[in-house]
Amino acid sequence: MVMNSDPNLIISDDYTNEVGNTCRDRGGNLDDAMNSYLSLLDQVASEAIPSGAQHDALVAFTNVARQLYGGKTGTLKETSKTLQTTCEDFIAEVDADDQFRSLNGA
């Protein structure tokens, strides 16, 4: 990766870690909320509207929502953990580049 050198550039490790942790936490919260939402839709379809056209429409909607979400596999949680890891990797890469430059007199 080619980047322009800016000797005044400051990257805050704390801020970058905070962004990664926030992504992880919010993704976990969204994942839990989505699973609760899908469970509630299933419960309404099975207990409140057990048959008929509205039941069929609700089941179809729930199936589409589940498909778009990716099932009950923790999709949002995994994606948010990837964002956190990306932040951590970014800090490590910048630190490694800084050490390389300081060893080579840059």
Residue, then its C-alpha position, 0 to 999 in steps of 0.5 A: m500500500v502506497m501512502n503519502s508521508d505526513p510527519n505531522l500525522i497522529i493516529s490515536d491508538d485509544y480512539t481506534n481501539e474505542v471505535g473497534n470496541t464500539c463496533r463489536d458492542r453495537g453489533g452484538n446488541l443488534d444481533d441480539a435484537m434481531n434474534s429477539y425480533l425473529s423469535l417474536l415474529d415466530q411466536v406471533a405466527s404460531e400463537a396469535i395468528p395460527s392460521g389464515a391469510q395473515h398467518d401465511a403473510l407473516v410467515a413469508f415475511t419472517n422467512v424473508a427477514r431471516q434470509l436477509y439477516g442470514g439466519k440465526t447465526g450471529t451474522l451481525k456479531e461476527t461482522s462487528k468482531t471483524l471490524q474490531t479486528t480490522c482496527e486492531d490490525f490497523i494499529a499493528e500495521v501503523d506501529a510496524d511501519d513506524q518501527f521500520r521508518s525509524l530504523n531506516g532513518a525516515 
